Amino acid sequence: MSVPLHVSADGAPVGVHFAGRYAEDATLLRLAGPLEQAAPWARRRPGLCAA
């Protein structure tokens, strides 16, 4: 799974990728719950980047 855990200096989310063993998705979901509680992202929106 890819989880946003940080914000760069320009406001872009920085994600971390976690992988688990085959058919052990529950392990990743047990990890995702505490991460979301510690740093919620549901209401965050990154700023627009200048192109």
PDB file of all heavy atoms in Angstrom:
ATOM      1  N   MET A   1       0.842  -1.142   0.000  1.00  0.00           N
ATOM      2  CA  MET A   1       0.000   0.000   0.000  1.00  0.00           C
ATOM      3  C   MET A   1       0.897   1.216   0.000  1.00  0.00           C
ATOM      4  O   MET A   1       2.035   1.161   0.462  1.00  0.00           O
ATOM      5  CB  MET A   1      -0.945  -0.024   1.198  1.00  0.00           C
ATOM      6  CG  MET A   1      -0.293   0.230   2.516  1.00  0.00           C
ATOM      7  SD  MET A   1      -1.480   0.095   3.858  1.00  0.00           S
ATOM      8  CE  MET A   1      -0.353   0.115   5.201  1.00  0.00           C
ATOM      9  N   SER A   2       0.412   2.310  -0.487  1.00  0.00           N
ATOM     10  CA  SER A   2       1.135   3.575  -0.470  1.00  0.00           C
ATOM     11  C   SER A   2       0.402   4.507   0.488  1.00  0.00           C
ATOM     12  O   SER A   2      -0.801   4.694   0.373  1.00  0.00           O
ATOM     13  CB  SER A   2       1.182   4.174  -1.870  1.00  0.00           C
ATOM     14  OG  SER A   2       1.922   5.368  -1.847  1.00  0.00           O
ATOM     15  N   VAL A   3       1.154   5.056   1.430  1.00  0.00           N
ATOM     16  CA  VAL A   3       0.559   5.872   2.474  1.00  0.00           C
ATOM     17  C   VAL A   3       1.250   7.231   2.517  1.00  0.00           C
ATOM     18  O   VAL A   3       2.478   7.289   2.608  1.00  0.00           O
ATOM     19  CB  VAL A   3       0.712   5.182   3.850  1.00  0.00           C
ATOM     20  CG1 VAL A   3       0.104   6.015   4.957  1.00  0.00           C
ATOM     21  CG2 VAL A   3       0.110   3.797   3.826  1.00  0.00           C
ATOM     22  N   PRO A   4       0.499   8.335   2.428  1.00  0.00           N
ATOM     23  CA  PRO A   4       1.122   9.647   2.575  1.00  0.00           C
ATOM     24  C   PRO A   4       1.483   9.873   4.039  1.00  0.00           C
ATOM     25  O   PRO A   4       0.629   9.790   4.915  1.00  0.00           O
ATOM     26  CB  PRO A   4       0.039  10.614   2.109  1.00  0.00           C
ATOM     27  CG  PRO A   4      -1.241   9.894   2.335  1.00  0.00           C
ATOM     28  CD  PRO A   4      -0.937   8.432   2.198  1.00  0.00           C
ATOM     29  N   LEU A   5       2.767  10.120   4.316  1.00  0.00           N
ATOM     30  CA  LEU A   5       3.206  10.275   5.698  1.00  0.00           C
ATOM     31  C   LEU A   5       3.922  11.581   5.968  1.00  0.00           C
ATOM     32  O   LEU A   5       4.270  11.873   7.101  1.00  0.00           O
ATOM     33  CB  LEU A   5       4.131   9.124   6.099  1.00  0.00           C
ATOM     34  CG  LEU A   5       3.484   7.759   6.227  1.00  0.00           C
ATOM     35  CD1 LEU A   5       4.521   6.709   6.603  1.00  0.00           C
ATOM     36  CD2 LEU A   5       2.369   7.780   7.254  1.00  0.00           C
ATOM     37  N   HIS A   6       4.138  12.375   4.940  1.00  0.00           N
ATOM     38  CA  HIS A   6       4.895  13.608   5.114  1.00  0.00           C
ATOM     39  C   HIS A   6       4.435  14.606   4.065  1.00  0.00           C
ATOM     40  O   HIS A   6       3.776  14.247   3.098  1.00  0.00           O
ATOM     41  CB  HIS A   6       6.394  13.308   4.961  1.00  0.00           C
ATOM     42  CG  HIS A   6       7.280  14.473   5.239  1.00  0.00           C
ATOM     43  ND1 HIS A   6       7.421  15.022   6.483  1.00  0.00           N
ATOM     44  CD2 HIS A   6       8.071  15.189   4.417  1.00  0.00           C
ATOM     45  CE1 HIS A   6       8.274  16.032   6.417  1.00  0.00           C
ATOM     46  NE2 HIS A   6       8.673  16.153   5.176  1.00  0.00           N
ATOM     47  N   VAL A   7       4.794  15.853   4.251  1.00  0.00           N
ATOM     48  CA  VAL A   7       4.505  16.895   3.269  1.00  0.00           C
ATOM     49  C   VAL A   7       5.820  17.585   2.934  1.00  0.00           C
ATOM     50  O   VAL A   7       6.574  17.956   3.832  1.00  0.00           O
ATOM     51  CB  VAL A   7       3.503  17.933   3.836  1.00  0.00           C
ATOM     52  CG1 VAL A   7       3.253  19.038   2.836  1.00  0.00           C
ATOM     53  CG2 VAL A   7       2.202  17.258   4.215  1.00  0.00           C
ATOM     54  N   SER A   8       6.098  17.732   1.647  1.00  0.00           N
ATOM     55  CA  SER A   8       7.328  18.387   1.211  1.00  0.00           C
ATOM     56  C   SER A   8       7.262  19.890   1.482  1.00  0.00           C
ATOM     57  O   SER A   8       6.207  20.424   1.840  1.00  0.00           O
ATOM     58  CB  SER A   8       7.567  18.145  -0.280  1.00  0.00           C
ATOM     59  OG  SER A   8       6.596  18.829  -1.037  1.00  0.00           O
ATOM     60  N   ALA A   9       8.374  20.564   1.301  1.00  0.00           N
ATOM     61  CA  ALA A   9       8.443  22.010   1.536  1.00  0.00           C
ATOM     62  C   ALA A   9       7.441  22.777   0.676  1.00  0.00           C
ATOM     63  O   ALA A   9       6.940  23.821   1.091  1.00  0.00           O
ATOM     64  CB  ALA A   9       9.859  22.506   1.279  1.00  0.00           C
ATOM     65  N   ASP A  10       7.124  22.253  -0.511  1.00  0.00           N
ATOM     66  CA  ASP A  10       6.163  22.944  -1.382  1.00  0.00           C
ATOM     67  C   ASP A  10       4.727  22.452  -1.191  1.00  0.00           C
ATOM     68  O   ASP A  10       3.831  22.784  -1.954  1.00  0.00           O
ATOM     69  CB  ASP A  10       6.587  22.854  -2.843  1.00  0.00           C
ATOM     70  CG  ASP A  10       6.645  21.429  -3.365  1.00  0.00           C
ATOM     71  OD1 ASP A  10       6.412  20.486  -2.583  1.00  0.00           O
ATOM     72  OD2 ASP A  10       6.926  21.261  -4.566  1.00  0.00           O
ATOM     73  N   GLY A  11       4.489  21.645  -0.155  1.00  0.00           N
ATOM     74  CA  GLY A  11       3.139  21.215   0.177  1.00  0.00           C
ATOM     75  C   GLY A  11       2.663  19.933  -0.475  1.00  0.00           C
ATOM     76  O   GLY A  11       1.511  19.543  -0.304  1.00  0.00           O
ATOM     77  N   ALA A  12       3.520  19.247  -1.223  1.00  0.00           N
ATOM     78  CA  ALA A  12       3.126  18.006  -1.881  1.00  0.00           C
ATOM     79  C   ALA A  12       3.229  16.830  -0.907  1.00  0.00           C
ATOM     80  O   ALA A  12       4.152  16.769  -0.103  1.00  0.00           O
ATOM     81  CB  ALA A  12       4.013  17.746  -3.094  1.00  0.00           C
ATOM     82  N   PRO A  13       2.294  15.893  -0.965  1.00  0.00           N
ATOM     83  CA  PRO A  13       2.386  14.730  -0.088  1.00  0.00           C
ATOM     84  C   PRO A  13       3.535  13.823  -0.510  1.00  0.00           C
ATOM     85  O   PRO A  13       3.811  13.661  -1.691  1.00  0.00           O
ATOM     86  CB  PRO A  13       1.039  14.032  -0.276  1.00  0.00           C
ATOM     87  CG  PRO A  13       0.529  14.507  -1.580  1.00  0.00           C
ATOM     88  CD  PRO A  13       1.104  15.873  -1.799  1.00  0.00           C
ATOM     89  N   VAL A  14       4.195  13.266   0.485  1.00  0.00           N
ATOM     90  CA  VAL A  14       5.283  12.311   0.249  1.00  0.00           C
ATOM     91  C   VAL A  14       4.805  10.980   0.805  1.00  0.00           C
ATOM     92  O   VAL A  14       4.459  10.878   1.985  1.00  0.00           O
ATOM     93  CB  VAL A  14       6.585  12.754   0.950  1.00  0.00           C
ATOM     94  CG1 VAL A  14       7.679  11.715   0.756  1.00  0.00           C
ATOM     95  CG2 VAL A  14       7.029  14.112   0.438  1.00  0.00           C
ATOM     96  N   GLY A  15       4.753   9.979  -0.047  1.00  0.00           N
ATOM     97  CA  GLY A  15       4.232   8.676   0.351  1.00  0.00           C
ATOM     98  C   GLY A  15       5.330   7.671   0.648  1.00  0.00           C
ATOM     99  O   GLY A  15       6.465   7.803   0.206  1.00  0.00           O
ATOM    100  N   VAL A  16       4.956   6.679   1.433  1.00  0.00           N
ATOM    101  CA  VAL A  16       5.824   5.546   1.740  1.00  0.00           C
ATOM    102  C   VAL A  16       5.085   4.303   1.278  1.00  0.00           C
ATOM    103  O   VAL A  16       3.879   4.171   1.457  1.00  0.00           O
ATOM    104  CB  VAL A  16       6.108   5.471   3.258  1.00  0.00           C
ATOM    105  CG1 VAL A  16       6.927   4.249   3.587  1.00  0.00           C
ATOM    106  CG2 VAL A  16       6.812   6.725   3.727  1.00  0.00           C
ATOM    107  N   HIS A  17       5.820   3.398   0.639  1.00  0.00           N
ATOM    108  CA  HIS A  17       5.224   2.178   0.115  1.00  0.00           C
ATOM    109  C   HIS A  17       5.506   1.027   1.080  1.00  0.00           C
ATOM    110  O   HIS A  17       6.647   0.809   1.464  1.00  0.00           O
ATOM    111  CB  HIS A  17       5.803   1.861  -1.272  1.00  0.00           C
ATOM    112  CG  HIS A  17       5.168   0.682  -1.907  1.00  0.00           C
ATOM    113  ND1 HIS A  17       4.061   0.791  -2.702  1.00  0.00           N
ATOM    114  CD2 HIS A  17       5.468  -0.631  -1.857  1.00  0.00           C
ATOM    115  CE1 HIS A  17       3.713  -0.420  -3.122  1.00  0.00           C
ATOM    116  NE2 HIS A  17       4.553  -1.293  -2.611  1.00  0.00           N
ATOM    117  N   PHE A  18       4.466   0.308   1.458  1.00  0.00           N
ATOM    118  CA  PHE A  18       4.601  -0.865   2.307  1.00  0.00           C
ATOM    119  C   PHE A  18       4.137  -2.080   1.522  1.00  0.00           C
ATOM    120  O   PHE A  18       3.139  -2.019   0.809  1.00  0.00           O
ATOM    121  CB  PHE A  18       3.733  -0.739   3.566  1.00  0.00           C
ATOM    122  CG  PHE A  18       4.160   0.366   4.483  1.00  0.00           C
ATOM    123  CD1 PHE A  18       3.549   1.608   4.411  1.00  0.00           C
ATOM    124  CD2 PHE A  18       5.163   0.165   5.417  1.00  0.00           C
ATOM    125  CE1 PHE A  18       3.921   2.632   5.266  1.00  0.00           C
ATOM    126  CE2 PHE A  18       5.538   1.189   6.273  1.00  0.00           C
ATOM    127  CZ  PHE A  18       4.927   2.419   6.195  1.00  0.00           C
ATOM    128  N   ALA A  19       4.844  -3.178   1.666  1.00  0.00           N
ATOM    129  CA  ALA A  19       4.462  -4.421   1.000  1.00  0.00           C
ATOM    130  C   ALA A  19       4.389  -5.525   2.038  1.00  0.00           C
ATOM    131  O   ALA A  19       5.131  -5.526   3.021  1.00  0.00           O
ATOM    132  CB  ALA A  19       5.481  -4.784  -0.077  1.00  0.00           C
ATOM    133  N   GLY A  20       3.490  -6.456   1.819  1.00  0.00           N
ATOM    134  CA  GLY A  20       3.331  -7.580   2.731  1.00  0.00           C
ATOM    135  C   GLY A  20       3.434  -8.891   1.978  1.00  0.00           C
ATOM    136  O   GLY A  20       3.562  -8.929   0.758  1.00  0.00           O
ATOM    137  N   ARG A  21       3.363  -9.940   2.732  1.00  0.00           N
ATOM    138  CA  ARG A  21       3.385 -11.275   2.133  1.00  0.00           C
ATOM    139  C   ARG A  21       2.099 -11.533   1.354  1.00  0.00           C
ATOM    140  O   ARG A  21       1.066 -10.925   1.616  1.00  0.00           O
ATOM    141  CB  ARG A  21       3.534 -12.330   3.223  1.00  0.00           C
ATOM    142  CG  ARG A  21       4.859 -12.273   3.906  1.00  0.00           C
ATOM    143  CD  ARG A  21       4.944 -13.348   4.952  1.00  0.00           C
ATOM    144  NE  ARG A  21       6.236 -13.274   5.607  1.00  0.00           N
ATOM    145  CZ  ARG A  21       6.539 -13.945   6.687  1.00  0.00           C
ATOM    146  NH1 ARG A  21       5.653 -14.740   7.246  1.00  0.00           N
ATOM    147  NH2 ARG A  21       7.737 -13.826   7.222  1.00  0.00           N
ATOM    148  N   TYR A  22       2.179 -12.441   0.422  1.00  0.00           N
ATOM    149  CA  TYR A  22       1.044 -12.813  -0.404  1.00  0.00           C
ATOM    150  C   TYR A  22      -0.153 -13.186   0.477  1.00  0.00           C
ATOM    151  O   TYR A  22      -0.006 -13.959   1.429  1.00  0.00           O
ATOM    152  CB  TYR A  22       1.415 -13.986  -1.312  1.00  0.00           C
ATOM    153  CG  TYR A  22       0.260 -14.468  -2.152  1.00  0.00           C
ATOM    154  CD1 TYR A  22      -0.148 -13.745  -3.263  1.00  0.00           C
ATOM    155  CD2 TYR A  22      -0.419 -15.625  -1.818  1.00  0.00           C
ATOM    156  CE1 TYR A  22      -1.215 -14.168  -4.028  1.00  0.00           C
ATOM    157  CE2 TYR A  22      -1.489 -16.062  -2.582  1.00  0.00           C
ATOM    158  CZ  TYR A  22      -1.876 -15.327  -3.681  1.00  0.00           C
ATOM    159  OH  TYR A  22      -2.931 -15.749  -4.441  1.00  0.00           O
ATOM    160  N   ALA A  23      -1.311 -12.624   0.161  1.00  0.00           N
ATOM    161  CA  ALA A  23      -2.587 -12.908   0.809  1.00  0.00           C
ATOM    162  C   ALA A  23      -2.631 -12.471   2.276  1.00  0.00           C
ATOM    163  O   ALA A  23      -3.472 -12.939   3.031  1.00  0.00           O
ATOM    164  CB  ALA A  23      -2.950 -14.389   0.688  1.00  0.00           C
ATOM    165  N   GLU A  24      -1.744 -11.582   2.688  1.00  0.00           N
ATOM    166  CA  GLU A  24      -1.772 -11.071   4.065  1.00  0.00           C
ATOM    167  C   GLU A  24      -2.092  -9.578   4.077  1.00  0.00           C
ATOM    168  O   GLU A  24      -1.441  -8.786   4.745  1.00  0.00           O
ATOM    169  CB  GLU A  24      -0.451 -11.374   4.769  1.00  0.00           C
ATOM    170  CG  GLU A  24      -0.257 -12.852   5.038  1.00  0.00           C
ATOM    171  CD  GLU A  24       0.893 -13.145   5.970  1.00  0.00           C
ATOM    172  OE1 GLU A  24       1.414 -12.226   6.630  1.00  0.00           O
ATOM    173  OE2 GLU A  24       1.285 -14.320   6.026  1.00  0.00           O
ATOM    174  N   ASP A  25      -3.123  -9.218   3.349  1.00  0.00           N
ATOM    175  CA  ASP A  25      -3.555  -7.826   3.288  1.00  0.00           C
ATOM    176  C   ASP A  25      -3.962  -7.298   4.660  1.00  0.00           C
ATOM    177  O   ASP A  25      -3.805  -6.109   4.949  1.00  0.00           O
ATOM    178  CB  ASP A  25      -4.735  -7.670   2.327  1.00  0.00           C
ATOM    179  CG  ASP A  25      -4.378  -8.046   0.900  1.00  0.00           C
ATOM    180  OD1 ASP A  25      -3.172  -8.125   0.588  1.00  0.00           O
ATOM    181  OD2 ASP A  25      -5.304  -8.261   0.107  1.00  0.00           O
ATOM    182  N   ALA A  26      -4.463  -8.161   5.514  1.00  0.00           N
ATOM    183  CA  ALA A  26      -4.901  -7.735   6.846  1.00  0.00           C
ATOM    184  C   ALA A  26      -3.746  -7.123   7.633  1.00  0.00           C
ATOM    185  O   ALA A  26      -3.950  -6.196   8.412  1.00  0.00           O
ATOM    186  CB  ALA A  26      -5.504  -8.912   7.603  1.00  0.00           C
ATOM    187  N   THR A  27      -2.545  -7.622   7.425  1.00  0.00           N
ATOM    188  CA  THR A  27      -1.371  -7.066   8.112  1.00  0.00           C
ATOM    189  C   THR A  27      -1.174  -5.607   7.716  1.00  0.00           C
ATOM    190  O   THR A  27      -0.923  -4.750   8.560  1.00  0.00           O
ATOM    191  CB  THR A  27      -0.108  -7.881   7.784  1.00  0.00           C
ATOM    192  OG1 THR A  27      -0.331  -9.241   8.186  1.00  0.00           O
ATOM    193  CG2 THR A  27       1.113  -7.334   8.491  1.00  0.00           C
ATOM    194  N   LEU A  28      -1.294  -5.320   6.426  1.00  0.00           N
ATOM    195  CA  LEU A  28      -1.133  -3.948   5.946  1.00  0.00           C
ATOM    196  C   LEU A  28      -2.256  -3.051   6.465  1.00  0.00           C
ATOM    197  O   LEU A  28      -2.009  -1.898   6.834  1.00  0.00           O
ATOM    198  CB  LEU A  28      -1.090  -3.916   4.424  1.00  0.00           C
ATOM    199  CG  LEU A  28       0.122  -4.603   3.795  1.00  0.00           C
ATOM    200  CD1 LEU A  28      -0.017  -4.626   2.277  1.00  0.00           C
ATOM    201  CD2 LEU A  28       1.405  -3.906   4.195  1.00  0.00           C
ATOM    202  N   LEU A  29      -3.456  -3.571   6.519  1.00  0.00           N
ATOM    203  CA  LEU A  29      -4.567  -2.778   7.029  1.00  0.00           C
ATOM    204  C   LEU A  29      -4.411  -2.497   8.523  1.00  0.00           C
ATOM    205  O   LEU A  29      -4.764  -1.417   8.992  1.00  0.00           O
ATOM    206  CB  LEU A  29      -5.889  -3.480   6.734  1.00  0.00           C
ATOM    207  CG  LEU A  29      -6.228  -3.580   5.249  1.00  0.00           C
ATOM    208  CD1 LEU A  29      -7.470  -4.427   5.030  1.00  0.00           C
ATOM    209  CD2 LEU A  29      -6.389  -2.209   4.632  1.00  0.00           C
ATOM    210  N   ARG A  30      -3.856  -3.442   9.271  1.00  0.00           N
ATOM    211  CA  ARG A  30      -3.597  -3.191  10.693  1.00  0.00           C
ATOM    212  C   ARG A  30      -2.526  -2.123  10.872  1.00  0.00           C
ATOM    213  O   ARG A  30      -2.519  -1.408  11.869  1.00  0.00           O
ATOM    214  CB  ARG A  30      -3.177  -4.482  11.402  1.00  0.00           C
ATOM    215  CG  ARG A  30      -4.351  -5.390  11.728  1.00  0.00           C
ATOM    216  CD  ARG A  30      -3.967  -6.497  12.692  1.00  0.00           C
ATOM    217  NE  ARG A  30      -2.861  -7.313  12.232  1.00  0.00           N
ATOM    218  CZ  ARG A  30      -2.964  -8.401  11.477  1.00  0.00           C
ATOM    219  NH1 ARG A  30      -4.160  -8.812  11.080  1.00  0.00           N
ATOM    220  NH2 ARG A  30      -1.908  -9.084  11.122  1.00  0.00           N
ATOM    221  N   LEU A  31      -1.623  -2.002   9.939  1.00  0.00           N
ATOM    222  CA  LEU A  31      -0.615  -0.947   9.964  1.00  0.00           C
ATOM    223  C   LEU A  31      -1.236   0.396   9.567  1.00  0.00           C
ATOM    224  O   LEU A  31      -0.945   1.428  10.174  1.00  0.00           O
ATOM    225  CB  LEU A  31       0.534  -1.282   9.010  1.00  0.00           C
ATOM    226  CG  LEU A  31       1.577  -0.202   8.769  1.00  0.00           C
ATOM    227  CD1 LEU A  31       2.304   0.147  10.071  1.00  0.00           C
ATOM    228  CD2 LEU A  31       2.554  -0.642   7.707  1.00  0.00           C
ATOM    229  N   ALA A  32      -2.098   0.388   8.573  1.00  0.00           N
ATOM    230  CA  ALA A  32      -2.679   1.627   8.062  1.00  0.00           C
ATOM    231  C   ALA A  32      -3.548   2.338   9.099  1.00  0.00           C
ATOM    232  O   ALA A  32      -3.548   3.569   9.166  1.00  0.00           O
ATOM    233  CB  ALA A  32      -3.512   1.340   6.806  1.00  0.00           C
ATOM    234  N   GLY A  33      -4.264   1.604   9.916  1.00  0.00           N
ATOM    235  CA  GLY A  33      -5.148   2.202  10.909  1.00  0.00           C
ATOM    236  C   GLY A  33      -4.422   3.138  11.866  1.00  0.00           C
ATOM    237  O   GLY A  33      -4.771   4.316  11.974  1.00  0.00           O
ATOM    238  N   PRO A  34      -3.400   2.663  12.570  1.00  0.00           N
ATOM    239  CA  PRO A  34      -2.665   3.544  13.478  1.00  0.00           C
ATOM    240  C   PRO A  34      -1.961   4.700  12.764  1.00  0.00           C
ATOM    241  O   PRO A  34      -1.863   5.806  13.301  1.00  0.00           O
ATOM    242  CB  PRO A  34      -1.647   2.618  14.146  1.00  0.00           C
ATOM    243  CG  PRO A  34      -2.224   1.256  14.029  1.00  0.00           C
ATOM    244  CD  PRO A  34      -3.001   1.265  12.747  1.00  0.00           C
ATOM    245  N   LEU A  35      -1.496   4.473  11.543  1.00  0.00           N
ATOM    246  CA  LEU A  35      -0.852   5.558  10.796  1.00  0.00           C
ATOM    247  C   LEU A  35      -1.859   6.660  10.489  1.00  0.00           C
ATOM    248  O   LEU A  35      -1.555   7.849  10.615  1.00  0.00           O
ATOM    249  CB  LEU A  35      -0.235   5.038   9.492  1.00  0.00           C
ATOM    250  CG  LEU A  35       1.004   4.167   9.644  1.00  0.00           C
ATOM    251  CD1 LEU A  35       1.396   3.582   8.291  1.00  0.00           C
ATOM    252  CD2 LEU A  35       2.149   4.934  10.255  1.00  0.00           C
ATOM    253  N   GLU A  36      -3.064   6.275  10.095  1.00  0.00           N
ATOM    254  CA  GLU A  36      -4.097   7.264   9.796  1.00  0.00           C
ATOM    255  C   GLU A  36      -4.518   8.015  11.060  1.00  0.00           C
ATOM    256  O   GLU A  36      -4.763   9.217  11.020  1.00  0.00           O
ATOM    257  CB  GLU A  36      -5.309   6.581   9.150  1.00  0.00           C
ATOM    258  CG  GLU A  36      -6.485   7.489   8.910  1.00  0.00           C
ATOM    259  CD  GLU A  36      -6.226   8.613   7.924  1.00  0.00           C
ATOM    260  OE1 GLU A  36      -5.281   8.531   7.134  1.00  0.00           O
ATOM    261  OE2 GLU A  36      -6.989   9.593   7.948  1.00  0.00           O
ATOM    262  N   GLN A  37      -4.575   7.334  12.181  1.00  0.00           N
ATOM    263  CA  GLN A  37      -4.935   7.998  13.432  1.00  0.00           C
ATOM    264  C   GLN A  37      -3.852   8.985  13.866  1.00  0.00           C
ATOM    265  O   GLN A  37      -4.151  10.054  14.383  1.00  0.00           O
ATOM    266  CB  GLN A  37      -5.171   6.972  14.535  1.00  0.00           C
ATOM    267  CG  GLN A  37      -6.449   6.199  14.345  1.00  0.00           C
ATOM    268  CD  GLN A  37      -6.650   5.143  15.414  1.00  0.00           C
ATOM    269  OE1 GLN A  37      -5.789   4.888  16.238  1.00  0.00           O
ATOM    270  NE2 GLN A  37      -7.815   4.517  15.394  1.00  0.00           N
ATOM    271  N   ALA A  38      -2.600   8.628  13.653  1.00  0.00           N
ATOM    272  CA  ALA A  38      -1.488   9.487  14.064  1.00  0.00           C
ATOM    273  C   ALA A  38      -1.346  10.709  13.166  1.00  0.00           C
ATOM    274  O   ALA A  38      -0.969  11.794  13.625  1.00  0.00           O
ATOM    275  CB  ALA A  38      -0.184   8.689  14.063  1.00  0.00           C
ATOM    276  N   ALA A  39      -1.623  10.558  11.884  1.00  0.00           N
ATOM    277  CA  ALA A  39      -1.475  11.664  10.927  1.00  0.00           C
ATOM    278  C   ALA A  39      -2.593  11.586   9.892  1.00  0.00           C
ATOM    279  O   ALA A  39      -2.378  11.133   8.778  1.00  0.00           O
ATOM    280  CB  ALA A  39      -0.110  11.583  10.248  1.00  0.00           C
ATOM    281  N   PRO A  40      -3.816  12.020  10.246  1.00  0.00           N
ATOM    282  CA  PRO A  40      -4.956  11.902   9.327  1.00  0.00           C
ATOM    283  C   PRO A  40      -4.767  12.707   8.039  1.00  0.00           C
ATOM    284  O   PRO A  40      -4.264  13.815   8.063  1.00  0.00           O
ATOM    285  CB  PRO A  40      -6.133  12.454  10.135  1.00  0.00           C
ATOM    286  CG  PRO A  40      -5.627  12.842  11.465  1.00  0.00           C
ATOM    287  CD  PRO A  40      -4.155  12.645  11.499  1.00  0.00           C
ATOM    288  N   TRP A  41      -5.202  12.100   6.935  1.00  0.00           N
ATOM    289  CA  TRP A  41      -5.075  12.747   5.621  1.00  0.00           C
ATOM    290  C   TRP A  41      -6.414  12.975   4.955  1.00  0.00           C
ATOM    291  O   TRP A  41      -6.485  13.570   3.886  1.00  0.00           O
ATOM    292  CB  TRP A  41      -4.202  11.890   4.704  1.00  0.00           C
ATOM    293  CG  TRP A  41      -2.769  12.037   5.018  1.00  0.00           C
ATOM    294  CD1 TRP A  41      -2.074  11.353   5.968  1.00  0.00           C
ATOM    295  CD2 TRP A  41      -1.849  12.947   4.440  1.00  0.00           C
ATOM    296  NE1 TRP A  41      -0.782  11.780   6.003  1.00  0.00           N
ATOM    297  CE2 TRP A  41      -0.612  12.770   5.059  1.00  0.00           C
ATOM    298  CE3 TRP A  41      -1.960  13.914   3.443  1.00  0.00           C
ATOM    299  CZ2 TRP A  41       0.501  13.502   4.730  1.00  0.00           C
ATOM    300  CZ3 TRP A  41      -0.831  14.632   3.111  1.00  0.00           C
ATOM    301  CH2 TRP A  41       0.382  14.421   3.756  1.00  0.00           C
ATOM    302  N   ALA A  42      -7.477  12.526   5.519  1.00  0.00           N
ATOM    303  CA  ALA A  42      -8.779  12.575   4.843  1.00  0.00           C
ATOM    304  C   ALA A  42      -9.181  13.986   4.420  1.00  0.00           C
ATOM    305  O   ALA A  42      -9.773  14.180   3.367  1.00  0.00           O
ATOM    306  CB  ALA A  42      -9.856  11.977   5.740  1.00  0.00           C
ATOM    307  N   ARG A  43      -8.860  14.996   5.191  1.00  0.00           N
ATOM    308  CA  ARG A  43      -9.278  16.369   4.870  1.00  0.00           C
ATOM    309  C   ARG A  43      -8.152  17.221   4.292  1.00  0.00           C
ATOM    310  O   ARG A  43      -8.358  18.390   4.003  1.00  0.00           O
ATOM    311  CB  ARG A  43      -9.839  17.033   6.116  1.00  0.00           C
ATOM    312  CG  ARG A  43     -11.051  16.311   6.653  1.00  0.00           C
ATOM    313  CD  ARG A  43     -11.710  17.101   7.762  1.00  0.00           C
ATOM    314  NE  ARG A  43     -12.679  16.317   8.485  1.00  0.00           N
ATOM    315  CZ  ARG A  43     -13.927  16.090   8.101  1.00  0.00           C
ATOM    316  NH1 ARG A  43     -14.354  16.583   6.976  1.00  0.00           N
ATOM    317  NH2 ARG A  43     -14.746  15.371   8.837  1.00  0.00           N
ATOM    318  N   ARG A  44      -6.986  16.657   4.122  1.00  0.00           N
ATOM    319  CA  ARG A  44      -5.862  17.430   3.557  1.00  0.00           C
ATOM    320  C   ARG A  44      -5.950  17.468   2.050  1.00  0.00           C
ATOM    321  O   ARG A  44      -6.323  16.504   1.399  1.00  0.00           O
ATOM    322  CB  ARG A  44      -4.526  16.802   3.951  1.00  0.00           C
ATOM    323  CG  ARG A  44      -4.187  16.984   5.394  1.00  0.00           C
ATOM    324  CD  ARG A  44      -2.788  16.477   5.617  1.00  0.00           C
ATOM    325  NE  ARG A  44      -2.400  16.720   6.981  1.00  0.00           N
ATOM    326  CZ  ARG A  44      -1.181  16.519   7.433  1.00  0.00           C
ATOM    327  NH1 ARG A  44      -0.241  16.061   6.646  1.00  0.00           N
ATOM    328  NH2 ARG A  44      -0.882  16.773   8.688  1.00  0.00           N
ATOM    329  N   ARG A  45      -5.562  18.573   1.491  1.00  0.00           N
ATOM    330  CA  ARG A  45      -5.522  18.723   0.034  1.00  0.00           C
ATOM    331  C   ARG A  45      -4.210  19.415  -0.319  1.00  0.00           C
ATOM    332  O   ARG A  45      -3.915  20.508   0.216  1.00  0.00           O
ATOM    333  CB  ARG A  45      -6.682  19.579  -0.477  1.00  0.00           C
ATOM    334  CG  ARG A  45      -8.048  19.007  -0.196  1.00  0.00           C
ATOM    335  CD  ARG A  45      -8.303  17.774  -1.053  1.00  0.00           C
ATOM    336  NE  ARG A  45      -9.619  17.230  -0.832  1.00  0.00           N
ATOM    337  CZ  ARG A  45      -9.893  16.206  -0.027  1.00  0.00           C
ATOM    338  NH1 ARG A  45      -8.937  15.622   0.644  1.00  0.00           N
ATOM    339  NH2 ARG A  45     -11.120  15.764   0.120  1.00  0.00           N
ATOM    340  N   PRO A  46      -3.406  18.818  -1.183  1.00  0.00           N
ATOM    341  CA  PRO A  46      -2.164  19.468  -1.580  1.00  0.00           C
ATOM    342  C   PRO A  46      -2.440  20.719  -2.414  1.00  0.00           C
ATOM    343  O   PRO A  46      -3.448  20.794  -3.106  1.00  0.00           O
ATOM    344  CB  PRO A  46      -1.427  18.414  -2.397  1.00  0.00           C
ATOM    345  CG  PRO A  46      -2.502  17.507  -2.885  1.00  0.00           C
ATOM    346  CD  PRO A  46      -3.589  17.536  -1.844  1.00  0.00           C
ATOM    347  N   GLY A  47      -1.542  21.681  -2.316  1.00  0.00           N
ATOM    348  CA  GLY A  47      -1.656  22.870  -3.142  1.00  0.00           C
ATOM    349  C   GLY A  47      -1.350  22.551  -4.591  1.00  0.00           C
ATOM    350  O   GLY A  47      -0.825  21.484  -4.910  1.00  0.00           O
ATOM    351  N   LEU A  48      -1.718  23.430  -5.483  1.00  0.00           N
ATOM    352  CA  LEU A  48      -1.431  23.230  -6.897  1.00  0.00           C
ATOM    353  C   LEU A  48       0.020  23.601  -7.172  1.00  0.00           C
ATOM    354  O   LEU A  48       0.515  24.607  -6.672  1.00  0.00           O
ATOM    355  CB  LEU A  48      -2.359  24.074  -7.760  1.00  0.00           C
ATOM    356  CG  LEU A  48      -3.834  23.727  -7.642  1.00  0.00           C
ATOM    357  CD1 LEU A  48      -4.674  24.734  -8.441  1.00  0.00           C
ATOM    358  CD2 LEU A  48      -4.088  22.320  -8.125  1.00  0.00           C
ATOM    359  N   CYS A  49       0.681  22.790  -7.953  1.00  0.00           N
ATOM    360  CA  CYS A  49       2.082  23.052  -8.317  1.00  0.00           C
ATOM    361  C   CYS A  49       2.110  23.879  -9.587  1.00  0.00           C
ATOM    362  O   CYS A  49       1.334  23.653 -10.519  1.00  0.00           O
ATOM    363  CB  CYS A  49       2.821  21.738  -8.534  1.00  0.00           C
ATOM    364  SG  CYS A  49       2.871  20.696  -7.071  1.00  0.00           S
ATOM    365  N   ALA A  50       3.021  24.826  -9.631  1.00  0.00           N
ATOM    366  CA  ALA A  50       3.205  25.628 -10.845  1.00  0.00           C
ATOM    367  C   ALA A  50       3.930  24.773 -11.896  1.00  0.00           C
ATOM    368  O   ALA A  50       4.895  24.104 -11.585  1.00  0.00           O
ATOM    369  CB  ALA A  50       3.996  26.879 -10.533  1.00  0.00           C
ATOM    370  N   ALA A  51       3.458  24.787 -13.105  1.00  0.00           N
ATOM    371  CA  ALA A  51       4.081  23.998 -14.168  1.00  0.00           C
ATOM    372  C   ALA A  51       5.048  24.824 -14.972  1.00  0.00           C
ATOM    373  O   ALA A  51       5.008  25.993 -15.047  1.00  0.00           O
ATOM    374  CB  ALA A  51       3.014  23.416 -15.072  1.00  0.00           C
TER     375      ALA A  51
END
